[in-house]
Amino acid sequence: MSKHLIVPPDIVIVPLPPKCPELNAQENIWQFMRESWLSNRVFKSYNDILDHCCHAWNSLVDQPWRIMSIGLRDWAHRF
């Protein structure tokens, strides 16, 4: 069995430099959540942390357009 990656002709692999979390869409989502709902807080307990994280996640899920805009990379569409 071959373990080579077969890339369809309509997909372009864009190499990213190592150790660049600002280019990672998942990291950008977490940064947005921290800035919008989780920063500058003092949590009373572990359950308080969980409650705030669940609220942040549910608030983000209610905004799919926001997730799409955070994940968009203009530079990636230039290839």
BAGUDREN-980080 format. One line per 5 residues: number of its first residue (from 0); for each residue x, y, z of N, C-alpha, C, O. Coordinates in Angstrom, 3 decimals. Layout:
REM residues N
NUM> X:Y:Z:X:Y:Z:X:Y:Z:X:Y:Z; ...
This chain:
REM residues 79
0> 0.842:-1.185:0.000:0.000:0.000:0.000:0.890:1.252:0.000:1.833:1.352:0.785; 0.583:2.186:-0.875:1.339:3.423:-0.986:0.892:4.414:0.086:-0.296:4.513:0.393; 1.839:5.138:0.644:1.526:6.134:1.657:1.807:7.540:1.142:2.097:8.442:1.928; 1.725:7.732:-0.149:1.958:9.037:-0.741:0.658:9.822:-0.789:-0.416:9.264:-1.014; 0.771:11.096:-0.580:-0.380:11.982:-0.649:-0.711:12.264:-2.112:0.148:12.687:-2.886
5> -1.954:12.024:-2.472:-2.409:12.323:-3.829:-3.235:13.607:-3.749:-4.312:13.633:-3.153; -2.720:14.650:-4.348:-3.371:15.958:-4.308:-4.163:16.146:-5.587:-3.600:16.076:-6.680; -5.468:16.384:-5.466:-6.270:16.644:-6.667:-5.751:17.876:-7.402:-5.168:18.763:-6.780; -5.953:17.942:-8.708:-5.401:19.056:-9.488:-6.006:20.421:-9.140:-5.405:21.451:-9.445; -7.182:20.443:-8.510:-7.802:21.725:-8.177:-7.443:22.205:-6.764:-8.025:23.173:-6.276
10> -6.490:21.537:-6.109:-6.051:21.930:-4.768:-4.562:22.246:-4.825:-3.776:21.490:-5.396; -4.187:23.371:-4.227:-2.788:23.774:-4.180:-2.316:23.693:-2.730:-2.929:24.285:-1.842; -1.252:22.976:-2.495:-0.659:22.888:-1.169:0.175:24.145:-0.946:1.075:24.439:-1.732; -0.117:24.883:0.114:0.621:26.095:0.432:1.483:25.803:1.659:0.949:25.645:2.757; 2.791:25.728:1.499:3.637:25.457:2.659:3.653:26.653:3.607:3.805:27.799:3.184
15> 3.494:26.366:4.878:3.529:27.415:5.898:4.832:27.317:6.668:5.336:26.218:6.898; 5.381:28.451:7.066:6.610:28.400:7.850:6.340:27.794:9.234:5.246:27.956:9.776; 7.323:27.104:9.803:7.117:26.511:11.118:7.000:27.585:12.201:7.497:28.702:12.054; 6.354:27.224:13.251:6.226:28.074:14.447:5.594:29.420:14.131:6.087:30.454:14.580; 4.511:29.422:13.366:3.787:30.658:13.022:2.320:30.493:13.380:1.491:30.311:12.487
20> 1.975:30.552:14.666:0.576:30.344:15.051:-0.375:31.367:14.450:-1.569:31.099:14.324; 0.138:32.540:14.074:-0.742:33.551:13.488:-1.278:33.114:12.131:-2.255:33.679:11.641; -0.646:32.109:11.514:-1.118:31.592:10.239:-2.048:30.395:10.398:-2.586:29.889:9.414; -2.234:29.947:11.619:-3.071:28.793:11.907:-4.484:29.279:12.216:-4.696:29.973:13.211; -5.436:28.926:11.384:-6.819:29.408:11.568:-7.392:28.997:12.919:-8.152:29.757:13.519
25> -7.043:27.813:13.406:-7.540:27.374:14.715:-7.024:28.275:15.826:-7.763:28.611:16.751; -5.768:28.664:15.738:-5.205:29.573:16.745:-5.895:30.930:16.689:-6.108:31.569:17.720; -6.243:31.366:15.482:-6.944:32.649:15.340:-8.326:32.597:15.977:-8.778:33.578:16.566; -8.997:31.456:15.859:-10.319:31.289:16.491:-10.184:31.385:18.008:-10.952:32.094:18.658; -9.207:30.673:18.572:-9.003:30.725:20.026:-8.631:32.132:20.471:-9.094:32.590:21.517
30> -7.814:32.816:19.706:-7.450:34.186:20.052:-8.682:35.085:20.055:-8.846:35.908:20.956; -9.546:34.937:19.062:-10.770:35.729:19.010:-11.651:35.438:20.228:-12.209:36.358:20.825; -11.775:34.163:20.593:-12.596:33.798:21.752:-12.017:34.388:23.038:-12.754:34.900:23.881; -10.700:34.314:23.181:-10.074:34.884:24.380:-10.316:36.384:24.439:-10.697:36.912:25.483; -10.100:37.066:23.334:-10.263:38.518:23.316:-11.707:38.941:23.525:-11.971:39.964:24.156
35> -12.641:38.162:23.000:-14.055:38.564:23.030:-14.772:38.165:24.313:-15.602:38.921:24.819; -14.465:37.001:24.836:-15.272:36.503:25.949:-14.498:36.033:27.170:-15.077:35.914:28.249; -13.216:35.764:27.031:-12.519:35.089:28.129:-11.401:35.895:28.792:-10.896:35.484:29.836; -11.007:37.015:28.222:-9.883:37.756:28.797:-10.340:38.711:29.898:-11.522:39.029:30.028; -9.373:39.149:30.673:-9.595:40.116:31.755:-10.690:39.682:32.718:-11.559:40.473:33.084
40> -10.639:38.435:33.119:-11.610:37.887:34.053:-10.883:37.182:35.188:-9.776:36.670:35.024; -11.520:37.173:36.308:-11.069:36.370:37.432:-12.137:35.314:37.639:-13.291:35.629:37.929; -11.746:34.074:37.491:-12.696:32.979:37.618:-12.765:32.525:39.073:-11.752:32.441:39.768; -13.972:32.238:39.507:-14.189:31.852:40.907:-13.838:30.395:41.173:-13.431:30.036:42.278; -13.997:29.573:40.168:-13.782:28.139:40.355:-13.571:27.476:38.994:-13.692:28.107:37.944
45> -13.259:26.213:39.049:-13.106:25.433:37.823:-14.419:25.416:37.042:-14.415:25.562:35.819; -15.530:25.241:37.734:-16.838:25.237:37.065:-17.150:26.584:36.433:-17.809:26.645:35.395; -16.687:27.654:37.044:-16.870:28.987:36.470:-16.107:29.104:35.148:-16.606:29.681:34.182; -14.890:28.548:35.118:-14.107:28.528:33.879:-14.853:27.751:32.800:-14.976:28.209:31.664; -15.348:26.575:33.165:-16.097:25.762:32.197:-17.328:26.489:31.678:-17.609:26.460:30.480
50> -18.061:27.139:32.569:-19.262:27.876:32.165:-18.916:28.986:31.174:-19.600:29.159:30.166; -17.856:29.734:31.465:-17.462:30.823:30.571:-16.969:30.288:29.221:-17.270:30.860:28.173; -16.216:29.196:29.256:-15.730:28.606:27.998:-16.889:28.072:27.153:-16.896:28.236:25.933; -17.855:27.442:27.793:-19.031:26.945:27.060:-19.821:28.100:26.469:-20.286:28.025:25.332; -19.972:29.169:27.242:-20.686:30.344:26.734:-19.941:30.943:25.532:-20.557:31.305:24.530
55> -18.611:31.042:25.645:-17.810:31.590:24.538:-17.955:30.716:23.301:-18.164:31.223:22.199; -17.845:29.407:23.481:-17.954:28.491:22.336:-19.329:28.582:21.688:-19.436:28.673:20.465; -20.383:28.558:22.503:-21.744:28.625:21.961:-22.007:29.963:21.283:-22.722:30.020:20.282; -21.440:31.030:21.814:-21.596:32.341:21.177:-20.915:32.358:19.818:-21.442:32.924:18.860; -19.756:31.746:19.737:-19.050:31.694:18.464:-19.782:30.822:17.454:-19.885:31.187:16.283
60> -20.288:29.685:17.889:-21.001:28.771:16.986:-22.247:29.448:16.411:-22.662:29.140:15.294; -22.837:30.361:17.166:-24.009:31.095:16.682:-23.652:32.132:15.621:-24.542:32.777:15.066; -22.359:32.300:15.331:-21.899:33.288:14.355:-21.026:32.621:13.280:-19.825:32.887:13.217; -21.603:31.769:12.444:-20.771:31.068:11.448:-20.053:32.018:10.493:-18.963:31.696:10.021; -20.628:33.164:10.201:-19.965:34.132:9.327:-18.678:34.639:9.973:-17.711:34.947:9.275
65> -18.665:34.725:11.297:-17.465:35.181:12.011:-16.357:34.131:11.886:-15.196:34.464:11.651; -16.729:32.874:12.044:-15.750:31.795:11.914:-15.146:31.813:10.509:-13.936:31.663:10.342; -15.997:31.996:9.509:-15.512:32.036:8.127:-14.577:33.221:7.913:-13.552:33.081:7.245; -14.911:34.382:8.467:-14.067:35.556:8.246:-12.730:35.434:8.972:-11.712:35.911:8.470; -12.717:34.807:10.136:-11.464:34.615:10.861:-10.570:33.629:10.116:-9.350:33.794:10.080
70> -11.174:32.612:9.526:-10.408:31.577:8.832:-9.953:31.949:7.442:-9.099:31.269:6.873; -10.500:33.010:6.880:-10.116:33.406:5.518:-8.694:33.933:5.484:-8.267:34.659:6.381; -7.991:33.573:4.477:-6.632:34.048:4.290:-6.529:34.616:2.881:-6.453:33.862:1.911; -6.526:35.930:2.764:-6.439:36.563:1.449:-5.188:36.116:0.695:-5.243:35.883:-0.512; -4.070:35.996:1.393:-2.825:35.623:0.737:-2.894:34.221:0.146:-2.212:33.933:-0.837
75> -3.706:33.349:0.728:-3.791:31.975:0.235:-4.555:31.885:-1.085:-4.407:30.914:-1.827; -5.356:32.880:-1.370:-6.142:32.868:-2.612:-5.371:33.467:-3.792:-5.887:33.510:-4.909; -4.157:33.921:-3.556:-3.348:34.505:-4.624:-2.634:33.463:-5.457:-2.080:33.796:-6.505; -2.630:32.209:-5.026:-1.879:31.161:-5.731:-2.666:30.613:-6.887:-2.190:29.724:-7.592
